[in-house]
Amino acid sequence: MRLAGMALTTILCLSMTGAVGAWESTRKASPAQHTVNDPYQQRIQDVAGRFQLSESRRLNRELKPILADRRFDALPDAQRHGLLIMAAAAAAFEDEGERSRSLFLRSIQIKPTGYAWYMLSMLEIEDGQNDQAALHLSRALAESPGELADFPEEIVPEILRASTAGSDAKFGLLQALYEAGWDQRGLGASDTWFKLAEEYLRRGEPTQARGPIERIDGAMALIKLRIDRRFDGVMSELEGLPSPEQAAQRRVERLRRLATEQPRRLEPLSELMGALLVVGQWDEVVRLSGEVKARLKEAPVDAPPFDDVDQYLWVQNRRSTALRALGRWDEAVAELAEAARTPDRGQTNVNQVLNLGGLYCSLGRPDDALAAIAPVGEMSGYGKMVQASVQLCAATLKRDTRGIERTLGYLRKHRADGEDLLLDGLVSTGRLDEAAVELIAQLEALDTRAETLLSIQELKEHDPMPGDVESHAQWKALVARADVQAVVARLGRIEHYPLYWGWDDH
């Protein structure tokens, strides 16, 4: 699965809940005497009466002949719709994606619902049909925008990331999210609005870009607006946008309020810690994460204090980052190692495993880095690029020439999965001529220009760790090259901001 298993399970639970609701309406509308005298209706009632997610295999098996029966087409629309939704959800849970897709489409022909469109978008992204997933999610938002809040929030950024840049499908989804007022349940969506503004400029509609820009309140997204010459004309006409520094402080305050208003939800607290990292309040991150850890430890196993305990992995990740900034490196490693050992929604914890490998590399401990990433399991193309980057770092620290060439070869071959990681690899191995060509290509490309410009800004930094000293110096040398500076001056600018790198936008 490309998305976490829990995300799919959650969607299926919601879809089945919707099916049960549809079925209840049908059952009440069916004449009791008709049901008693009709064996076909009795079978339907029996299956629906035992409808449970935990028995999806049985449901899938028993619903197939019911739908194949010639009498199915004569059932009332509401009853057919409910059965199709139930069967589609059960089929999806049993990994029968094509059958599930067909059944959801049949249900839509009777009655379009947000559940069906959301499920179709999920099935398409699982199957690698990324633009189709974006189209289906757009339809879902048009049909029932309010239901998006009930679905796992990672669906939207995953589909936005995977869909084709500049495509009508991606553009349509961005517009649909804008019209729906999507804000990730209070966490904000600045990076999404930046992408929509970028798409309007790509299509020669600068006036339309103003609306999305006015919704941007994240520091990093605001910096991207300021440093990219494509936005100069629009920005000159806008007033009242906060400075990146103001935005960073306001985000901290907003997330504090949200965490207080939603005490059962851990994600706002986790995001607050990310916002605190941007403004350099590392001690506060350590304090808050310590409080979360204590609450989880004191709570009964069957009664956790948060409804989204899975977010604790990112609390630990951010605590490790804060400890690292404070120079408490051993504690930073211990925190991230504990997180890496914890399964992520029942699956191998890919994110923290790879991040632990990166931390060991920064500490100049290549053997520990390789051992840390050994248990990593199934992952995305970008995840594999991160894995190769850790391997390259270890090979470089060990002066392993063959290992360096092998992993660099992988990064070059799979450039499309992570151009930024290829660039980092070229820099860390001292290939500055090739790195300059790559950096310039990323600046010239519309799809990567904004993030590449952001990466060369002068933000506040910690002193590099032992394993990063050489690559840090090489990066500074790369950016200072005359050929790179000439392209930067034509396309954007380099500015200084008193903020630290971190997660502050969505």
N, C-alpha and C positions, 0 to 999 in steps of 0.2 A: 504494500500500500504506500502511496506517495504521501498521504496525510497520515497523522497518527491514528492508530486503530480506534482509540476512544472517540475521535471526532466522528468517524463513520458510525460507530455504535450509537452515539448520541443522536445523530440524524435519523437513524433507523428507528430508534425508540420514539422520537417525535413523530416520524411518519406513521408508525404503527398506532400511536395514540390518535392521530388524525383519522386513521382508518377505522379505529374502534368507534370514534365519534360518528363518522359517516354511517357505520354499520348500525349503530344504535338508532339513528333516525330512520333507517330502512326497516329495522325490526319492528319499531313501533307503528310504522305505516302499513305493515303487512297484516291482512286479515287473519286472525288466529285460526279460524276454521280451515282457511286455505292451507296454512302451514301444517296443520294436523293431518290433512288428507293428501298431502303431496309429499312423497318420499324425497324428491329432489330438494324441496324447501326444508325438509327435516335435516337432510345432510348439511345444507348450508347453515342452518341454525346451530347444528351441533358443532361444526367447525368454528363458527364465529363465537360461540359460547365458551370455547376453550382457547380463545386467541391469546397467546402469550409469546413474548419475544424469546423466552428461553426454549420454546418449542418450535423454532423457526423451521427446522428440518421437517418435522411432521406436518406443519402448516403448508410448507412448500409442496410436499408430496400430496396432501389431501386436496389442496386447492386446484391443482392441475386438472384433474378430471372434471371438477365442477365448472371450470372455465371452458373446458373443451366440449362440454355437453351442449347439444343443439338447443336445449331449452334456455341456455344462458342469455341469448339475444332477446328473449321474450320477457326477461325480468325488468322491473321498473328501473329507470335510469339511476336513481339514487342507490339502489341495491347493487347494480352492476358496477357503479363507480366505487362503492365501498369495497367490493370483492377484488376489483382490479388493484386498488391501492394496497390492500392487505397482501395480495399475491406478489405484487411488485416489490414490496418491502421485504417479504420473506425470501424472495429470490435473490435480492441484493445481499441479504445477510448470509446467504449460502453461496456467495460468490458466483452467482449465475447472472453476470452483468448484462449480457445481451438480452436475456429473457426479461430481466427487470426493466431495462430501458424500454423494450417494446410494450410492456404492460403499463408503465407510467404514461407513455405516449397515448395508449388507448384510453386511459382514464381521462387524459386532458381533452380528448375528442368529445367526451361526455360532459365534463365540467373542469375547466382549467383551475388549478389550485396552486398556491405557493408551495405546498409540500411537494407536489409532483415536480415542479420546475426546479426547486432546490435539490431534490434527489437526483434529477437528471444532470444537473451541473456537477454534482459530486461524482456520479458514475463516469461522466466524460473526462473529468480531471484525473480520475484513477486510471482511465484508459489512454491517457496521453492526448486526448482531443481537447487541447487547451482553449482554442478559440470557440469551439462549440460550447464548452463549459461556460465561457464568458457570456455567450448569447443566452444560454438557459438561465443563468443567474440574473441577467438583465430582465428577462421575462418574469422571473420570480418576484423581483422588486416591483415591477409594474403591476403584477397581479395582487400582491399582498406585502407591501414594504414593511409592515409592522412585524411580520413573522421572522425577519432576518435576525432580530435580537434573540430569538430562541435557538439559533443554530450556532455551532462552534465558530468563534470569530476568526480562526485561522483560515477558514475557507476563502474569504475575500482576498486577503493579501496573497495567498497561494495562487489563486486564479489570476489576479492582476500581474503577479510576477511571471507566471508561465505563459500567458497569452501573448500574442505577437505584437511587439511595439509598432504603433502606427496603424494597426488593423482597425477596421470598423467595429469588430467584436470588442476589442479592448476599449475603444473610445466610447462605444455604447454603454458598456458596463460602468465606466467612470461617470458618464452623464447620469445613469440611473442611480448610482450611489449619491450623487450630488442632489438630485431631485428628491431622494428619499431622506436627505438630511443625516446620512450615516455618520456616526461619531464614535463607533466602538464602545457604546454604552458609557459615554463620558470620557473615554481616554483620549479622544481627539483623532483626527484623520488628516493632519497637515500634509503628510507626504503624498496622500491620495489626491488632495486638491492641487498640490504642485504638479503631479503627473497629468491631471486634467488640464491645467493651464498650459503645460508644455504641449499637450496634444492640440489645443486650440491654436497655438503659435505655429505648430507644424502644418496646420491646415489653413494658415493665412487668416485667422480670425482673432486678432489681438484684442478686440473689444470684448469678445466673449470670455477671454481669459481673466478679466477683472473680477468677476464674481467668485471663482475659485480662489484667486489670490487673496481676496478680502477675508476668506475663511481661514487662511493660514495663520497659525499662532505658535508654531513650533520653531525653535531657534535654528535648527539645521536647515529646515526648509526655507526660512527667511534668509539665511546666508546664501543659499543657492540662488534665490531671486536676485540678490545684490551683486553676485560675482559673475553672472552670465549675461553677456551683452544682448542676448536675444530678448531679455526682459526689460531692457533700459527704457524703451518707449512706453511700455505699459506702466512701469514703476514711476516714471516721471509724472504721470497723471493721477497717481493715487496718493492720498494723504491718510494719516492716522495709523499706519501700520507700526507695530511696536518694533523696537530694535531687537536684535537677537538676544542681547543681554536681558532686556526687559521681559522678553518672551520666556526665557529660561527660568527666571524668578517667578513669573506668573504661573508657569506650568507646575512648579513645586507647590505653590499655594493652592492651585486648583486640585491637584492630586491629593493633597492633605485633606481638603474638604471632602472629596469623593470617598477617600478611605474611611473617613468618619461617618459619612452618610450611608455607606454600604459595608458595615463591619464584618459581614459574613463572606465578603469577597476579598481574596488575597491579591488579585491582579493589580488593583489600584495601588496597593502598598508596594508591590514589586516595581511597578512603573515609577512610583515616587522615588524609590531608591535609584533607579536609572536617571531620573531627573536631577537628583542630588549629586550624582557623579559628575554630571555636566557642569555644575556650579562649584565643584570641588569640596562638597561637604561630606568627606569620607567618614569622619567620626560618627556623623548622624546616620549614615548607612549602616555602619557596624552596630550602632545602638538599636535602630529599628529592626534590623534582621535578627539581633539577639532576642528582642522581645517576641518576634514571631516564632523563633526556635523554642523559646520557653513555653509559649502557649501551646504549641504542638506537642511538646513533651509532656505537659501536664494534663492534656485532654485525654479522655478515654479513647481507645483505638476505634471504637464503633461510633464515636461522637466527636469528630474533628471540629475545631473552631471555625473552619472555613469550608465553603462549598466547592472551592476550586483548589484543593490541596496540591494538585499537580503543578501549580505555579510556584511551589516552594523551591523547585529546582533552580528557577531563575532568581529567586531571593538569594539562594546560596551562591549562584554565579556572580551576582552583583556584590555580595558580601566579600567574595574572594577578590574581586576587582578593587574594592575599597581597601582591603588589607594589603594588597599589593602596592597601592598608591602610598600607604602609610609606612611602607618598608617592612611590613610584617610578613615576609615571604613564606616562611614555614607554615604559618596559619593559613595563608592564602591557598597554599598547596593542599593542606589537610581539608579545608572546606570544599574545594573543588573536587578532590578525590572522593569525598563522601558523596557528593552529588553524582559523580560519574558512576558510582556503584549502585545508585538507585535507579530501578527501571522507570522509564518514562511511559506511563499509561500502558503498562504491561509489556513493553518492548525495550530493547537495548537502548540505553540513553545515549544517543549519537551526539547530541550537542555538547553535553558536558564532558564526554569522553574526548572529543576532538579539542575542546577548549583546554582540557587538562594537558593534552599533548603539547599544545601551543605554549602553555605556561612553562612547562618543563624546558621547552626550547629556549624561551626567553631567559630562563635561569642558566642556560648553558649546560643542560643535562640531557644529552641526546639519547642515551640508552633508556633513561626513564621515560622520555617522550615516546619512543618506539613501543615500549612496554605498555604505556598508557593507552595508546590507540589500537593495540592488538585486538581487544574484544569488540571493537565496533562492528555493527551488523549492517543490515540493508540501509542504504541511504540514497539521497538524491545525487544528481550529477555534481551539484555544487559541493555537497558533502564529500564526495570523492576527491574533488579538487583541494578541499581543506586537508583531507587525509594526505594527499600527495605533497602538499605544502609542508606539513609536519615532517614527512619523510625526507623532503629536500633539506629542511633546516637541520635535521639530525645528520644527514650525509655531509652537509657543509661543515658542521661542527666537528665531525669525525675525519674530515679531509678525505672522504670517500669519493674519489673522482668518478668511478663507474656508477655509484649510486646517484650522484649529482646529475650525470647525463641521462640516466634512466628516468628519474623523476621529472627532470626538465622536459624530457621528450613527452611524457604523459601530459604535462601542463600545456605544452604547445599543441598537442594533438586535440586536446579537449578544451581549447581556449573558449569556445562558445559557452561552456558551463561556468566560467568564472574568469573573465578577462583581468579583473583586479588581482586575482591570485597568481596568474601568469606574470603580471608586471612585478608583483612582490618577489616572485621567485627569481626573475632576471636581475632585480636590484640586489637581492641578498647574496647572489653568486657573483656579483661584480661585472655583469655583462651590460654595461651602461649604454653602449651604442645600440644594442638590440632593444634595451629597455626604453631608450629615447624614441625609437621608431614606434614601439608599442604604446607609449604614453601619448604621443602625438596622434596616433590612430584613434585612441579612445577619446581624445579631446575633439577631434574632427567629427566623430560619429555622433549623430543626434541622440541616439539611444543611451549613450554612456557619458555624454559631455558633462551634464550637471554633477553626477557623482564624482567624475574625475576631477573637475574643477574644485569640488569640495575637498577632495583628498589632499590637495596641495595648498590649502589655506594655512595661515599661521595661527593655529590655536594653541592654547597652553598645553604643555606636555610635562609628564614626569621625566626624571632622568632615566635614560634607557637602562634596562636590566643587562646583566653580563652578556647574555647571548644575543642581544639586539644592538650592541654598540656599533659593530661594523656595518650592519645593514642600515642603521639609522644615519650614519655618516654618508653612505652611498646614496640614500634617498635625497639628502640635502644636496649632494653634488649633482644628481640627476635633474632636480628641479631648477638648479642654478644654470644649467647649460643654456647657451645662447639660442640654439635651435628650439628648445622647449619654451624659453621665455618669449620668443617671437610669436609662437602660436598662441600662447596664453594671452599676450597683449592684444592679439587680433580677435580672440573669441571671448575673453573675459578679463578677469583681474585677480590679483592675489591681495588679500586684506588680512588684517590682524583682528582677532576677537578674543576677549579675555574669558574664554570658556574652554572646557576640556572635552575631548572626544567622548561620546557616550550615546546611549539610546535615549533620545528625548522626543522623537517624532514617530508617527505611525503613518 
